[in-house]
Amino acid sequence: MSLKNVSLKQIASELNISINTVSHALRDMDDVSDETKAKVRKKAIELGYMPNHVAQKMHKDEKPLIAILIDSLTNLYFNTFINEFIKLLCKKSEYDFMLLYASELNKDTIKQCVLQRADLLITHMPLKKEVYEFAKLNNIGILFVGSSIKEDVVDNVTVDNFKGCILAAHRLKSINDGNKYLYVGIDYFLSAHRYSIFKTELEEVAGEKDVCIFNYNKEDISVLYKYIEDGFRKIFFYNDMLAYEVMAKLDKISGKGGIRKIYPDIHIVGFDGLSGYVFGFEDIDSVKINFSELAEATFNVMKNRFEKPDSKIQRMVLPVSLHLKNETK
């Protein structure tokens, strides 16, 4: 964004509203409607308006500040990525960084970035249009890491979910015990996407007809136990953490040494390959992500955005592989 001397008065004149309304809209105050805020943000971006705090910072000679947004200390997938990414940031020593905790990515999150004078936000949380516009208005870049987003509005670094789900389907298909398949997921758009790919690959390509889904957020664990009793022993989990959590609960229900002692023909495939990165985790079949490569790719995309701020949106998809639990890590 160029440093234009665009005033609140110009924005107000373009929209035929008061300067006070423009000021309150740009600060996301409650006395202005969401519809008016959206119009003001859009016009401000079109005209090239830049808040004073942004213009002042752009004239300073200091390292860019990266805000890394986390929503949970138990999200080991994203936390494993963050660990690799922070190690890289410390090694490169080109950027300052901070951790920002929030349960969701909203305009309040962007306000925190503004207060901390952050230049770019790294997140894995869903992005809403009004949040993106508010961030753009305040010259805060957003880099979405982990899953793929449809809109080309922010840079995106993801892994090949399509290939990963196909690998999981073929792994379970290759096991001769039974022909009933189960996907265990959560209430999240990426989980639904993985199930769709997995189901399609088994039904349309492999000719399998019995592919069911269990939603961990909505259904009682006893329903899953009943699926297993009914012969659904080939199970693809949305991610490794879900696999560990669910299997632990099934072990408590079953007793007698655990669910896999009662049903030794259960076959599990997770997604993330966390056992190779987190000490003490049980080794399971899993679609493996190379977190070091994910961190490196994220760094490169981020660096390019700072060096070429007007370049087109970047979308990078990294390959995955299938880790089998009897293989050496």
Order of alpha helices (4+ residues) and beta strands (2+ residues): alpha-alpha-alpha-alpha-beta-alpha-beta-alpha-beta-alpha-beta-beta-alpha-beta-alpha-beta-alpha-beta-alpha-alpha-beta-beta-alpha-beta-beta
